[in-house]
Amino acid sequence: MFNFGTQELILVLVIALVVFGPGKLPEVGKAIGKGINEFKDAVSSDKKKEEKVSDVATVETIDVEAGAVNDKKHKEIQ
């Protein structure tokens, strides 16, 4: 898609240094890094929640007295 070579990368860094200044540039980089990490965590935690929900949905109920699956009885009661 985009081919960033060494020259383009240096140009972007020089422009960022001129715009933000040498004092603010590390703070801007840190803020961007934290934002990216929070986004990754949010995306991965949604996938983990979906996996947990699907695991819970496959649980069957068991009739302790008869020792058999009682899905039909459970559905009739509700």
Buried (B, 14 or more C-beta within 10 A) or exposed (E): EEEEEEEEEEEEEEEBEEEBEEEEBEEEEEEEEEEEEEEEEEEEEEEEEEEEEEEEEEEEEEEEEEEEEBEEEEEEEE
